[in-house]
């Protein structure tokens, strides 16, 4: 049995919105790493359509 502590450690602290620092409803797809709120705001600038 081996537990990958590295991944666990990495997972913590990395999942934060890089825009507001929150960790709610974080969107990791597209390597955005921003929360849903900020995503909707920046989506316009990025070129994404409405989310949700
Ligand atoms: Zn945010």
mmCIF file of the protein (N, C-alpha, C, O) and its ligand, coordinates in Angstrom:
data_MODEL
# 
_entry.id   MODEL 
# 
loop_
_entity.id 
_entity.type 
_entity.pdbx_number_of_molecules 
1 polymer     1 
2 non-polymer 1 
# 
_entity_poly.entity_id                      1 
_entity_poly.type                           'polypeptide(L)' 
_entity_poly.nstd_linkage                   no 
_entity_poly.nstd_monomer                   no 
_entity_poly.pdbx_seq_one_letter_code       
;(UNK)(UNK)(UNK)(UNK)(UNK)(UNK)(UNK)(UNK)(UNK)(UNK)(UNK)(UNK)(UNK)(UNK)(UNK)(UNK)
(UNK)(UNK)(UNK)(UNK)(UNK)(UNK)(UNK)(UNK)(UNK)(UNK)(UNK)(UNK)(UNK)(UNK)(UNK)(UNK)
(UNK)(UNK)(UNK)(UNK)(UNK)(UNK)(UNK)(UNK)(UNK)(UNK)(UNK)(UNK)(UNK)(UNK)(UNK)(UNK)
(UNK)(UNK)(UNK)(UNK)
;
_entity_poly.pdbx_seq_one_letter_code_can   XXXXXXXXXXXXXXXXXXXXXXXXXXXXXXXXXXXXXXXXXXXXXXXXXXXX 
_entity_poly.pdbx_strand_id                 A 
# 
loop_
_entity_poly_seq.entity_id 
_entity_poly_seq.num 
_entity_poly_seq.mon_id 
_entity_poly_seq.hetero 
1 1  UNK n 
1 2  UNK n 
1 3  UNK n 
1 4  UNK n 
1 5  UNK n 
1 6  UNK n 
1 7  UNK n 
1 8  UNK n 
1 9  UNK n 
1 10 UNK n 
1 11 UNK n 
1 12 UNK n 
1 13 UNK n 
1 14 UNK n 
1 15 UNK n 
1 16 UNK n 
1 17 UNK n 
1 18 UNK n 
1 19 UNK n 
1 20 UNK n 
1 21 UNK n 
1 22 UNK n 
1 23 UNK n 
1 24 UNK n 
1 25 UNK n 
1 26 UNK n 
1 27 UNK n 
1 28 UNK n 
1 29 UNK n 
1 30 UNK n 
1 31 UNK n 
1 32 UNK n 
1 33 UNK n 
1 34 UNK n 
1 35 UNK n 
1 36 UNK n 
1 37 UNK n 
1 38 UNK n 
1 39 UNK n 
1 40 UNK n 
1 41 UNK n 
1 42 UNK n 
1 43 UNK n 
1 44 UNK n 
1 45 UNK n 
1 46 UNK n 
1 47 UNK n 
1 48 UNK n 
1 49 UNK n 
1 50 UNK n 
1 51 UNK n 
1 52 UNK n 
# 
loop_
_struct_asym.id 
_struct_asym.entity_id 
A 1 
B 2 
# 
loop_
_chem_comp.id 
_chem_comp.type 
_chem_comp.mon_nstd_flag 
UNK 'L-peptide linking' . 
ZN  non-polymer         . 
# 
_pdbx_entity_nonpoly.entity_id   2 
_pdbx_entity_nonpoly.name        ? 
_pdbx_entity_nonpoly.comp_id     ZN 
# 
_pdbx_nonpoly_scheme.asym_id         B 
_pdbx_nonpoly_scheme.entity_id       2 
_pdbx_nonpoly_scheme.mon_id          ZN 
_pdbx_nonpoly_scheme.ndb_seq_num     1 
_pdbx_nonpoly_scheme.pdb_seq_num     101 
_pdbx_nonpoly_scheme.auth_seq_num    101 
_pdbx_nonpoly_scheme.pdb_mon_id      ZN 
_pdbx_nonpoly_scheme.auth_mon_id     ZN 
_pdbx_nonpoly_scheme.pdb_strand_id   A 
_pdbx_nonpoly_scheme.pdb_ins_code    . 
# 
loop_
_atom_site.group_PDB 
_atom_site.id 
_atom_site.type_symbol 
_atom_site.label_atom_id 
_atom_site.label_alt_id 
_atom_site.label_comp_id 
_atom_site.label_asym_id 
_atom_site.label_entity_id 
_atom_site.label_seq_id 
_atom_site.pdbx_PDB_ins_code 
_atom_site.Cartn_x 
_atom_site.Cartn_y 
_atom_site.Cartn_z 
_atom_site.occupancy 
_atom_site.B_iso_or_equiv 
_atom_site.pdbx_formal_charge 
_atom_site.auth_seq_id 
_atom_site.auth_comp_id 
_atom_site.auth_asym_id 
_atom_site.auth_atom_id 
_atom_site.pdbx_PDB_model_num 
ATOM   1   N  N  . UNK A 1 1  ? 0.827   -1.214 0.000   1.00 0.00 ? 1   UNK A N  1 
ATOM   2   C  CA . UNK A 1 1  ? 0.000   0.000  0.000   1.00 0.00 ? 1   UNK A CA 1 
ATOM   3   C  C  . UNK A 1 1  ? 0.858   1.259  0.000   1.00 0.00 ? 1   UNK A C  1 
ATOM   4   O  O  . UNK A 1 1  ? 1.715   1.451  0.863   1.00 0.00 ? 1   UNK A O  1 
ATOM   5   N  N  . UNK A 1 2  ? 0.619   2.065  -0.937  1.00 0.00 ? 2   UNK A N  1 
ATOM   6   C  CA . UNK A 1 2  ? 1.396   3.312  -0.997  1.00 0.00 ? 2   UNK A CA 1 
ATOM   7   C  C  . UNK A 1 2  ? 0.445   4.492  -1.192  1.00 0.00 ? 2   UNK A C  1 
ATOM   8   O  O  . UNK A 1 2  ? -0.438  4.466  -2.049  1.00 0.00 ? 2   UNK A O  1 
ATOM   9   N  N  . UNK A 1 3  ? 0.640   5.478  -0.413  1.00 0.00 ? 3   UNK A N  1 
ATOM   10  C  CA . UNK A 1 3  ? -0.198  6.674  -0.524  1.00 0.00 ? 3   UNK A CA 1 
ATOM   11  C  C  . UNK A 1 3  ? 0.614   7.811  -1.128  1.00 0.00 ? 3   UNK A C  1 
ATOM   12  O  O  . UNK A 1 3  ? 1.712   8.131  -0.673  1.00 0.00 ? 3   UNK A O  1 
ATOM   13  N  N  . UNK A 1 4  ? 0.068   8.381  -2.115  1.00 0.00 ? 4   UNK A N  1 
ATOM   14  C  CA . UNK A 1 4  ? 0.797   9.472  -2.764  1.00 0.00 ? 4   UNK A CA 1 
ATOM   15  C  C  . UNK A 1 4  ? 0.544   10.781 -2.017  1.00 0.00 ? 4   UNK A C  1 
ATOM   16  O  O  . UNK A 1 4  ? -0.407  11.516 -2.282  1.00 0.00 ? 4   UNK A O  1 
ATOM   17  N  N  . UNK A 1 5  ? 1.413   11.018 -1.107  1.00 0.00 ? 5   UNK A N  1 
ATOM   18  C  CA . UNK A 1 5  ? 1.248   12.245 -0.315  1.00 0.00 ? 5   UNK A CA 1 
ATOM   19  C  C  . UNK A 1 5  ? 1.553   13.479 -1.152  1.00 0.00 ? 5   UNK A C  1 
ATOM   20  O  O  . UNK A 1 5  ? 1.035   14.567 -0.898  1.00 0.00 ? 5   UNK A O  1 
ATOM   21  N  N  . UNK A 1 6  ? 2.375   13.294 -2.122  1.00 0.00 ? 6   UNK A N  1 
ATOM   22  C  CA . UNK A 1 6  ? 2.763   14.450 -2.932  1.00 0.00 ? 6   UNK A CA 1 
ATOM   23  C  C  . UNK A 1 6  ? 1.539   15.051 -3.621  1.00 0.00 ? 6   UNK A C  1 
ATOM   24  O  O  . UNK A 1 6  ? 1.344   16.267 -3.628  1.00 0.00 ? 6   UNK A O  1 
ATOM   25  N  N  . UNK A 1 7  ? 0.732   14.183 -4.190  1.00 0.00 ? 7   UNK A N  1 
ATOM   26  C  CA . UNK A 1 7  ? -0.442  14.684 -4.888  1.00 0.00 ? 7   UNK A CA 1 
ATOM   27  C  C  . UNK A 1 7  ? -1.394  15.358 -3.920  1.00 0.00 ? 7   UNK A C  1 
ATOM   28  O  O  . UNK A 1 7  ? -1.990  16.394 -4.216  1.00 0.00 ? 7   UNK A O  1 
ATOM   29  N  N  . UNK A 1 8  ? -1.519  14.738 -2.751  1.00 0.00 ? 8   UNK A N  1 
ATOM   30  C  CA . UNK A 1 8  ? -2.395  15.337 -1.751  1.00 0.00 ? 8   UNK A CA 1 
ATOM   31  C  C  . UNK A 1 8  ? -1.896  16.729 -1.385  1.00 0.00 ? 8   UNK A C  1 
ATOM   32  O  O  . UNK A 1 8  ? -2.651  17.699 -1.319  1.00 0.00 ? 8   UNK A O  1 
ATOM   33  N  N  . UNK A 1 9  ? -0.606  16.779 -1.152  1.00 0.00 ? 9   UNK A N  1 
ATOM   34  C  CA . UNK A 1 9  ? -0.015  18.054 -0.744  1.00 0.00 ? 9   UNK A CA 1 
ATOM   35  C  C  . UNK A 1 9  ? -0.176  19.091 -1.854  1.00 0.00 ? 9   UNK A C  1 
ATOM   36  O  O  . UNK A 1 9  ? -0.460  20.264 -1.609  1.00 0.00 ? 9   UNK A O  1 
ATOM   37  N  N  . UNK A 1 10 ? 0.012   18.625 -3.051  1.00 0.00 ? 10  UNK A N  1 
ATOM   38  C  CA . UNK A 1 10 ? -0.111  19.554 -4.174  1.00 0.00 ? 10  UNK A CA 1 
ATOM   39  C  C  . UNK A 1 10 ? -1.552  20.048 -4.302  1.00 0.00 ? 10  UNK A C  1 
ATOM   40  O  O  . UNK A 1 10 ? -1.816  21.227 -4.536  1.00 0.00 ? 10  UNK A O  1 
ATOM   41  N  N  . UNK A 1 11 ? -2.475  19.090 -4.138  1.00 0.00 ? 11  UNK A N  1 
ATOM   42  C  CA . UNK A 1 11 ? -3.876  19.439 -4.293  1.00 0.00 ? 11  UNK A CA 1 
ATOM   43  C  C  . UNK A 1 11 ? -4.282  20.547 -3.350  1.00 0.00 ? 11  UNK A C  1 
ATOM   44  O  O  . UNK A 1 11 ? -5.074  21.422 -3.699  1.00 0.00 ? 11  UNK A O  1 
ATOM   45  N  N  . UNK A 1 12 ? -3.729  20.499 -2.151  1.00 0.00 ? 12  UNK A N  1 
ATOM   46  C  CA . UNK A 1 12 ? -4.092  21.540 -1.189  1.00 0.00 ? 12  UNK A CA 1 
ATOM   47  C  C  . UNK A 1 12 ? -3.350  22.826 -1.509  1.00 0.00 ? 12  UNK A C  1 
ATOM   48  O  O  . UNK A 1 12 ? -2.158  22.806 -1.816  1.00 0.00 ? 12  UNK A O  1 
ATOM   49  N  N  . UNK A 1 13 ? -4.031  23.895 -1.440  1.00 0.00 ? 13  UNK A N  1 
ATOM   50  C  CA . UNK A 1 13 ? -3.362  25.173 -1.634  1.00 0.00 ? 13  UNK A CA 1 
ATOM   51  C  C  . UNK A 1 13 ? -3.277  25.565 -3.088  1.00 0.00 ? 13  UNK A C  1 
ATOM   52  O  O  . UNK A 1 13 ? -3.130  26.743 -3.413  1.00 0.00 ? 13  UNK A O  1 
ATOM   53  N  N  . UNK A 1 14 ? -3.368  24.591 -3.961  1.00 0.00 ? 14  UNK A N  1 
ATOM   54  C  CA . UNK A 1 14 ? -3.271  24.926 -5.381  1.00 0.00 ? 14  UNK A CA 1 
ATOM   55  C  C  . UNK A 1 14 ? -4.640  25.268 -5.947  1.00 0.00 ? 14  UNK A C  1 
ATOM   56  O  O  . UNK A 1 14 ? -4.772  26.017 -6.915  1.00 0.00 ? 14  UNK A O  1 
ATOM   57  N  N  . UNK A 1 15 ? -5.649  24.696 -5.311  1.00 0.00 ? 15  UNK A N  1 
ATOM   58  C  CA . UNK A 1 15 ? -6.988  24.913 -5.849  1.00 0.00 ? 15  UNK A CA 1 
ATOM   59  C  C  . UNK A 1 15 ? -7.586  26.183 -5.282  1.00 0.00 ? 15  UNK A C  1 
ATOM   60  O  O  . UNK A 1 15 ? -8.443  26.158 -4.399  1.00 0.00 ? 15  UNK A O  1 
ATOM   61  N  N  . UNK A 1 16 ? -7.129  27.243 -5.792  1.00 0.00 ? 16  UNK A N  1 
ATOM   62  C  CA . UNK A 1 16 ? -7.688  28.527 -5.372  1.00 0.00 ? 16  UNK A CA 1 
ATOM   63  C  C  . UNK A 1 16 ? -7.918  29.395 -6.593  1.00 0.00 ? 16  UNK A C  1 
ATOM   64  O  O  . UNK A 1 16 ? -7.203  29.322 -7.592  1.00 0.00 ? 16  UNK A O  1 
ATOM   65  N  N  . UNK A 1 17 ? -8.915  30.195 -6.474  1.00 0.00 ? 17  UNK A N  1 
ATOM   66  C  CA . UNK A 1 17 ? -9.169  31.125 -7.565  1.00 0.00 ? 17  UNK A CA 1 
ATOM   67  C  C  . UNK A 1 17 ? -8.028  32.128 -7.619  1.00 0.00 ? 17  UNK A C  1 
ATOM   68  O  O  . UNK A 1 17 ? -7.734  32.807 -6.635  1.00 0.00 ? 17  UNK A O  1 
ATOM   69  N  N  . UNK A 1 18 ? -7.409  32.211 -8.746  1.00 0.00 ? 18  UNK A N  1 
ATOM   70  C  CA . UNK A 1 18 ? -6.279  33.126 -8.852  1.00 0.00 ? 18  UNK A CA 1 
ATOM   71  C  C  . UNK A 1 18 ? -6.739  34.553 -9.088  1.00 0.00 ? 18  UNK A C  1 
ATOM   72  O  O  . UNK A 1 18 ? -5.932  35.473 -9.221  1.00 0.00 ? 18  UNK A O  1 
ATOM   73  N  N  . UNK A 1 19 ? -8.033  34.715 -9.137  1.00 0.00 ? 19  UNK A N  1 
ATOM   74  C  CA . UNK A 1 19 ? -8.555  36.061 -9.321  1.00 0.00 ? 19  UNK A CA 1 
ATOM   75  C  C  . UNK A 1 19 ? -8.988  36.670 -7.992  1.00 0.00 ? 19  UNK A C  1 
ATOM   76  O  O  . UNK A 1 19 ? -8.622  37.799 -7.665  1.00 0.00 ? 19  UNK A O  1 
ATOM   77  N  N  . UNK A 1 20 ? -9.774  35.909 -7.231  1.00 0.00 ? 20  UNK A N  1 
ATOM   78  C  CA . UNK A 1 20 ? -10.261 36.434 -5.963  1.00 0.00 ? 20  UNK A CA 1 
ATOM   79  C  C  . UNK A 1 20 ? -9.731  35.623 -4.782  1.00 0.00 ? 20  UNK A C  1 
ATOM   80  O  O  . UNK A 1 20 ? -9.887  36.041 -3.635  1.00 0.00 ? 20  UNK A O  1 
ATOM   81  N  N  . UNK A 1 21 ? -9.107  34.473 -5.040  1.00 0.00 ? 21  UNK A N  1 
ATOM   82  C  CA . UNK A 1 21 ? -8.525  33.682 -3.970  1.00 0.00 ? 21  UNK A CA 1 
ATOM   83  C  C  . UNK A 1 21 ? -9.503  32.709 -3.346  1.00 0.00 ? 21  UNK A C  1 
ATOM   84  O  O  . UNK A 1 21 ? -9.129  31.946 -2.455  1.00 0.00 ? 21  UNK A O  1 
ATOM   85  N  N  . UNK A 1 22 ? -10.719 32.718 -3.784  1.00 0.00 ? 22  UNK A N  1 
ATOM   86  C  CA . UNK A 1 22 ? -11.719 31.811 -3.235  1.00 0.00 ? 22  UNK A CA 1 
ATOM   87  C  C  . UNK A 1 22 ? -11.556 30.419 -3.797  1.00 0.00 ? 22  UNK A C  1 
ATOM   88  O  O  . UNK A 1 22 ? -10.853 30.212 -4.785  1.00 0.00 ? 22  UNK A O  1 
ATOM   89  N  N  . UNK A 1 23 ? -12.209 29.469 -3.161  1.00 0.00 ? 23  UNK A N  1 
ATOM   90  C  CA . UNK A 1 23 ? -12.087 28.085 -3.609  1.00 0.00 ? 23  UNK A CA 1 
ATOM   91  C  C  . UNK A 1 23 ? -13.461 27.491 -3.876  1.00 0.00 ? 23  UNK A C  1 
ATOM   92  O  O  . UNK A 1 23 ? -13.624 26.270 -3.882  1.00 0.00 ? 23  UNK A O  1 
ATOM   93  N  N  . UNK A 1 24 ? -14.424 28.332 -4.091  1.00 0.00 ? 24  UNK A N  1 
ATOM   94  C  CA . UNK A 1 24 ? -15.777 27.850 -4.319  1.00 0.00 ? 24  UNK A CA 1 
ATOM   95  C  C  . UNK A 1 24 ? -16.015 27.595 -5.803  1.00 0.00 ? 24  UNK A C  1 
ATOM   96  O  O  . UNK A 1 24 ? -15.723 28.439 -6.651  1.00 0.00 ? 24  UNK A O  1 
ATOM   97  N  N  . UNK A 1 25 ? -16.549 26.421 -6.094  1.00 0.00 ? 25  UNK A N  1 
ATOM   98  C  CA . UNK A 1 25 ? -16.911 26.095 -7.478  1.00 0.00 ? 25  UNK A CA 1 
ATOM   99  C  C  . UNK A 1 25 ? -15.770 26.437 -8.410  1.00 0.00 ? 25  UNK A C  1 
ATOM   100 O  O  . UNK A 1 25 ? -15.942 27.121 -9.419  1.00 0.00 ? 25  UNK A O  1 
ATOM   101 N  N  . UNK A 1 26 ? -14.606 25.944 -8.046  1.00 0.00 ? 26  UNK A N  1 
ATOM   102 C  CA . UNK A 1 26 ? -13.437 26.262 -8.843  1.00 0.00 ? 26  UNK A CA 1 
ATOM   103 C  C  . UNK A 1 26 ? -13.487 25.520 -10.177 1.00 0.00 ? 26  UNK A C  1 
ATOM   104 O  O  . UNK A 1 26 ? -13.852 24.346 -10.239 1.00 0.00 ? 26  UNK A O  1 
ATOM   105 N  N  . UNK A 1 27 ? -13.129 26.196 -11.193 1.00 0.00 ? 27  UNK A N  1 
ATOM   106 C  CA . UNK A 1 27 ? -13.114 25.589 -12.521 1.00 0.00 ? 27  UNK A CA 1 
ATOM   107 C  C  . UNK A 1 27 ? -11.673 25.306 -12.908 1.00 0.00 ? 27  UNK A C  1 
ATOM   108 O  O  . UNK A 1 27 ? -10.867 26.220 -13.082 1.00 0.00 ? 27  UNK A O  1 
ATOM   109 N  N  . UNK A 1 28 ? -11.366 24.018 -13.039 1.00 0.00 ? 28  UNK A N  1 
ATOM   110 C  CA . UNK A 1 28 ? -9.983  23.658 -13.347 1.00 0.00 ? 28  UNK A CA 1 
ATOM   111 C  C  . UNK A 1 28 ? -9.820  23.311 -14.817 1.00 0.00 ? 28  UNK A C  1 
ATOM   112 O  O  . UNK A 1 28 ? -8.701  23.211 -15.320 1.00 0.00 ? 28  UNK A O  1 
ATOM   113 N  N  . UNK A 1 29 ? -10.913 23.134 -15.486 1.00 0.00 ? 29  UNK A N  1 
ATOM   114 C  CA . UNK A 1 29 ? -10.807 22.817 -16.902 1.00 0.00 ? 29  UNK A CA 1 
ATOM   115 C  C  . UNK A 1 29 ? -10.197 23.989 -17.651 1.00 0.00 ? 29  UNK A C  1 
ATOM   116 O  O  . UNK A 1 29 ? -10.349 25.140 -17.242 1.00 0.00 ? 29  UNK A O  1 
ATOM   117 N  N  . UNK A 1 30 ? -9.526  23.706 -18.715 1.00 0.00 ? 30  UNK A N  1 
ATOM   118 C  CA . UNK A 1 30 ? -8.859  24.743 -19.516 1.00 0.00 ? 30  UNK A CA 1 
ATOM   119 C  C  . UNK A 1 30 ? -7.735  25.407 -18.734 1.00 0.00 ? 30  UNK A C  1 
ATOM   120 O  O  . UNK A 1 30 ? -7.216  26.449 -19.136 1.00 0.00 ? 30  UNK A O  1 
ATOM   121 N  N  . UNK A 1 31 ? -7.360  24.788 -17.597 1.00 0.00 ? 31  UNK A N  1 
ATOM   122 C  CA . UNK A 1 31 ? -6.277  25.351 -16.785 1.00 0.00 ? 31  UNK A CA 1 
ATOM   123 C  C  . UNK A 1 31 ? -6.574  26.784 -16.368 1.00 0.00 ? 31  UNK A C  1 
ATOM   124 O  O  . UNK A 1 31 ? -5.687  27.636 -16.324 1.00 0.00 ? 31  UNK A O  1 
ATOM   125 N  N  . UNK A 1 32 ? -7.815  27.023 -16.069 1.00 0.00 ? 32  UNK A N  1 
ATOM   126 C  CA . UNK A 1 32 ? -8.189  28.385 -15.705 1.00 0.00 ? 32  UNK A CA 1 
ATOM   127 C  C  . UNK A 1 32 ? -7.936  28.619 -14.227 1.00 0.00 ? 32  UNK A C  1 
ATOM   128 O  O  . UNK A 1 32 ? -7.371  29.640 -13.833 1.00 0.00 ? 32  UNK A O  1 
ATOM   129 N  N  . UNK A 1 33 ? -8.358  27.663 -13.417 1.00 0.00 ? 33  UNK A N  1 
ATOM   130 C  CA . UNK A 1 33 ? -8.171  27.764 -11.962 1.00 0.00 ? 33  UNK A CA 1 
ATOM   131 C  C  . UNK A 1 33 ? -8.786  29.037 -11.414 1.00 0.00 ? 33  UNK A C  1 
ATOM   132 O  O  . UNK A 1 33 ? -8.159  29.763 -10.643 1.00 0.00 ? 33  UNK A O  1 
ATOM   133 N  N  . UNK A 1 34 ? -9.981  29.291 -11.807 1.00 0.00 ? 34  UNK A N  1 
ATOM   134 C  CA . UNK A 1 34 ? -10.706 30.430 -11.255 1.00 0.00 ? 34  UNK A CA 1 
ATOM   135 C  C  . UNK A 1 34 ? -12.083 29.956 -10.838 1.00 0.00 ? 34  UNK A C  1 
ATOM   136 O  O  . UNK A 1 34 ? -12.586 28.957 -11.352 1.00 0.00 ? 34  UNK A O  1 
ATOM   137 N  N  . UNK A 1 35 ? -12.687 30.664 -9.916  1.00 0.00 ? 35  UNK A N  1 
ATOM   138 C  CA . UNK A 1 35 ? -13.985 30.246 -9.439  1.00 0.00 ? 35  UNK A CA 1 
ATOM   139 C  C  . UNK A 1 35 ? -15.055 30.567 -10.482 1.00 0.00 ? 35  UNK A C  1 
ATOM   140 O  O  . UNK A 1 35 ? -14.817 31.276 -11.460 1.00 0.00 ? 35  UNK A O  1 
ATOM   141 N  N  . UNK A 1 36 ? -16.203 30.032 -10.239 1.00 0.00 ? 36  UNK A N  1 
ATOM   142 C  CA . UNK A 1 36 ? -17.268 30.167 -11.227 1.00 0.00 ? 36  UNK A CA 1 
ATOM   143 C  C  . UNK A 1 36 ? -17.660 31.640 -11.418 1.00 0.00 ? 36  UNK A C  1 
ATOM   144 O  O  . UNK A 1 36 ? -17.965 32.089 -12.523 1.00 0.00 ? 36  UNK A O  1 
ATOM   145 N  N  . UNK A 1 37 ? -17.640 32.343 -10.333 1.00 0.00 ? 37  UNK A N  1 
ATOM   146 C  CA . UNK A 1 37 ? -18.025 33.752 -10.398 1.00 0.00 ? 37  UNK A CA 1 
ATOM   147 C  C  . UNK A 1 37 ? -17.075 34.530 -11.300 1.00 0.00 ? 37  UNK A C  1 
ATOM   148 O  O  . UNK A 1 37 ? -17.491 35.249 -12.209 1.00 0.00 ? 37  UNK A O  1 
ATOM   149 N  N  . UNK A 1 38 ? -15.778 34.363 -11.016 1.00 0.00 ? 38  UNK A N  1 
ATOM   150 C  CA . UNK A 1 38 ? -14.786 35.089 -11.795 1.00 0.00 ? 38  UNK A CA 1 
ATOM   151 C  C  . UNK A 1 38 ? -14.762 34.566 -13.224 1.00 0.00 ? 38  UNK A C  1 
ATOM   152 O  O  . UNK A 1 38 ? -14.451 35.303 -14.160 1.00 0.00 ? 38  UNK A O  1 
ATOM   153 N  N  . UNK A 1 39 ? -15.089 33.299 -13.385 1.00 0.00 ? 39  UNK A N  1 
ATOM   154 C  CA . UNK A 1 39 ? -15.083 32.716 -14.724 1.00 0.00 ? 39  UNK A CA 1 
ATOM   155 C  C  . UNK A 1 39 ? -16.094 33.419 -15.618 1.00 0.00 ? 39  UNK A C  1 
ATOM   156 O  O  . UNK A 1 39 ? -15.820 33.748 -16.772 1.00 0.00 ? 39  UNK A O  1 
ATOM   157 N  N  . UNK A 1 40 ? -17.251 33.633 -15.054 1.00 0.00 ? 40  UNK A N  1 
ATOM   158 C  CA . UNK A 1 40 ? -18.304 34.283 -15.845 1.00 0.00 ? 40  UNK A CA 1 
ATOM   159 C  C  . UNK A 1 40 ? -17.900 35.694 -16.221 1.00 0.00 ? 40  UNK A C  1 
ATOM   160 O  O  . UNK A 1 40 ? -18.254 36.203 -17.285 1.00 0.00 ? 40  UNK A O  1 
ATOM   161 N  N  . UNK A 1 41 ? -17.159 36.305 -15.334 1.00 0.00 ? 41  UNK A N  1 
ATOM   162 C  CA . UNK A 1 41 ? -16.730 37.677 -15.613 1.00 0.00 ? 41  UNK A CA 1 
ATOM   163 C  C  . UNK A 1 41 ? -15.644 37.706 -16.679 1.00 0.00 ? 41  UNK A C  1 
ATOM   164 O  O  . UNK A 1 41 ? -15.688 38.490 -17.626 1.00 0.00 ? 41  UNK A O  1 
ATOM   165 N  N  . UNK A 1 42 ? -14.663 36.819 -16.490 1.00 0.00 ? 42  UNK A N  1 
ATOM   166 C  CA . UNK A 1 42 ? -13.543 36.823 -17.419 1.00 0.00 ? 42  UNK A CA 1 
ATOM   167 C  C  . UNK A 1 42 ? -13.877 36.065 -18.692 1.00 0.00 ? 42  UNK A C  1 
ATOM   168 O  O  . UNK A 1 42 ? -13.163 36.171 -19.689 1.00 0.00 ? 42  UNK A O  1 
ATOM   169 N  N  . UNK A 1 43 ? -14.950 35.309 -18.660 1.00 0.00 ? 43  UNK A N  1 
ATOM   170 C  CA . UNK A 1 43 ? -15.323 34.530 -19.839 1.00 0.00 ? 43  UNK A CA 1 
ATOM   171 C  C  . UNK A 1 43 ? -15.531 35.453 -21.031 1.00 0.00 ? 43  UNK A C  1 
ATOM   172 O  O  . UNK A 1 43 ? -15.221 35.096 -22.168 1.00 0.00 ? 43  UNK A O  1 
ATOM   173 N  N  . UNK A 1 44 ? -16.037 36.595 -20.772 1.00 0.00 ? 44  UNK A N  1 
ATOM   174 C  CA . UNK A 1 44 ? -16.284 37.535 -21.859 1.00 0.00 ? 44  UNK A CA 1 
ATOM   175 C  C  . UNK A 1 44 ? -14.972 37.940 -22.517 1.00 0.00 ? 44  UNK A C  1 
ATOM   176 O  O  . UNK A 1 44 ? -14.873 38.033 -23.741 1.00 0.00 ? 44  UNK A O  1 
ATOM   177 N  N  . UNK A 1 45 ? -13.969 38.177 -21.680 1.00 0.00 ? 45  UNK A N  1 
ATOM   178 C  CA . UNK A 1 45 ? -12.696 38.601 -22.226 1.00 0.00 ? 45  UNK A CA 1 
ATOM   179 C  C  . UNK A 1 45 ? -11.965 37.457 -22.900 1.00 0.00 ? 45  UNK A C  1 
ATOM   180 O  O  . UNK A 1 45 ? -11.272 37.651 -23.899 1.00 0.00 ? 45  UNK A O  1 
ATOM   181 N  N  . UNK A 1 46 ? -12.124 36.264 -22.350 1.00 0.00 ? 46  UNK A N  1 
ATOM   182 C  CA . UNK A 1 46 ? -11.427 35.124 -22.920 1.00 0.00 ? 46  UNK A CA 1 
ATOM   183 C  C  . UNK A 1 46 ? -12.074 34.715 -24.242 1.00 0.00 ? 46  UNK A C  1 
ATOM   184 O  O  . UNK A 1 46 ? -11.391 34.313 -25.184 1.00 0.00 ? 46  UNK A O  1 
ATOM   185 N  N  . UNK A 1 47 ? -13.376 34.824 -24.294 1.00 0.00 ? 47  UNK A N  1 
ATOM   186 C  CA . UNK A 1 47 ? -14.056 34.458 -25.513 1.00 0.00 ? 47  UNK A CA 1 
ATOM   187 C  C  . UNK A 1 47 ? -15.019 33.308 -25.300 1.00 0.00 ? 47  UNK A C  1 
ATOM   188 O  O  . UNK A 1 47 ? -15.610 32.805 -26.256 1.00 0.00 ? 47  UNK A O  1 
ATOM   189 N  N  . UNK A 1 48 ? -15.182 32.886 -24.053 1.00 0.00 ? 48  UNK A N  1 
ATOM   190 C  CA . UNK A 1 48 ? -16.109 31.800 -23.788 1.00 0.00 ? 48  UNK A CA 1 
ATOM   191 C  C  . UNK A 1 48 ? -17.551 32.305 -23.817 1.00 0.00 ? 48  UNK A C  1 
ATOM   192 O  O  . UNK A 1 48 ? -17.836 33.480 -23.587 1.00 0.00 ? 48  UNK A O  1 
ATOM   193 N  N  . UNK A 1 49 ? -18.424 31.381 -24.105 1.00 0.00 ? 49  UNK A N  1 
ATOM   194 C  CA . UNK A 1 49 ? -19.826 31.766 -24.057 1.00 0.00 ? 49  UNK A CA 1 
ATOM   195 C  C  . UNK A 1 49 ? -20.319 31.670 -22.612 1.00 0.00 ? 49  UNK A C  1 
ATOM   196 O  O  . UNK A 1 49 ? -19.552 31.361 -21.701 1.00 0.00 ? 49  UNK A O  1 
ATOM   197 N  N  . UNK A 1 50 ? -21.550 31.926 -22.428 1.00 0.00 ? 50  UNK A N  1 
ATOM   198 C  CA . UNK A 1 50 ? -22.119 31.891 -21.081 1.00 0.00 ? 50  UNK A CA 1 
ATOM   199 C  C  . UNK A 1 50 ? -21.914 30.526 -20.455 1.00 0.00 ? 50  UNK A C  1 
ATOM   200 O  O  . UNK A 1 50 ? -22.003 29.500 -21.129 1.00 0.00 ? 50  UNK A O  1 
ATOM   201 N  N  . UNK A 1 51 ? -21.640 30.525 -19.171 1.00 0.00 ? 51  UNK A N  1 
ATOM   202 C  CA . UNK A 1 51 ? -21.430 29.267 -18.465 1.00 0.00 ? 51  UNK A CA 1 
ATOM   203 C  C  . UNK A 1 51 ? -22.595 28.991 -17.543 1.00 0.00 ? 51  UNK A C  1 
ATOM   204 O  O  . UNK A 1 51 ? -22.917 29.804 -16.677 1.00 0.00 ? 51  UNK A O  1 
ATOM   205 N  N  . UNK A 1 52 ? -23.224 27.853 -17.724 1.00 0.00 ? 52  UNK A N  1 
ATOM   206 C  CA . UNK A 1 52 ? -24.299 27.450 -16.841 1.00 0.00 ? 52  UNK A CA 1 
ATOM   207 C  C  . UNK A 1 52 ? -25.614 28.023 -17.211 1.00 0.00 ? 52  UNK A C  1 
ATOM   208 O  O  . UNK A 1 52 ? -26.613 27.759 -16.541 1.00 0.00 ? 52  UNK A O  1 
HETATM 209 ZN ZN . ZN  B 2 .  ? -12.840 34.068 -8.084  1.00 0.00 ? 101 ZN  A ZN 1 
# 
